[in-house]
């Protein structure tokens, strides 16, 4: 099983996308060369937080909690 197929299975197992959406997105990745996870989030089919969790699952890595990152606020220096 290829990488895209294996990652697609994670997305389907988690119920993040329908099989038809995966089929269409995989076709678009072949045409555009864009990565599946980028394409699905850019099109709004999977939100970024769910995609991060799916990628962590696929890669067998822990998902860092948002508290591990600094605030997004920019301070003037």
C-alpha positions, -999 to 999 in steps of 0.1 A, spaced: 0 0 0 14 34 -10 18 64 14 -13 82 0 -34 51 3 -23 44 38 -29 80 49 -62 79 32 -72 49 53 -64 69 85 -86 97 73 -114 73 65 -111 54 97 -113 86 117 -144 96 98 -128 129 86 -137 125 49 -160 104 28 -145 79 3 -157 100 -26 -138 130 -13 -107 109 -10 -110 97 -46 -115 132 -59 -86 146 -38 -62 118 -48 -70 126 -84 -62 163 -78 -29 154 -60 -18 135 -91 -27 165 -114 -13 193 -92 15 175 -73 2 190 -41 3 168 -10 -30 152 1 -31 167 35 -24 202 22 -51 199 -5 -78 186 19 -72 214 45 -69 241 18 -102 230 4 -118 231 38 -126 194 38 -106 186 70 -98 213 95 -62 218 105 -65 204 141 -81 172 128 -55 169 101 -27 173 126 -42 145 148 -46 123 117 -10 129 106 3 122 142 -17 89 141 -4 80 107 32 88 117 28 71 151 38 103 169 23 121 198 3 152 191 17 182 209 -9 201 229 -16 237 220 -2 247 255 32 237 242 33 267 219 36 304 227 7 327 221 3 339 185 4 375 198 31 396 183 47 421 206 64 453 194 100 454 203 
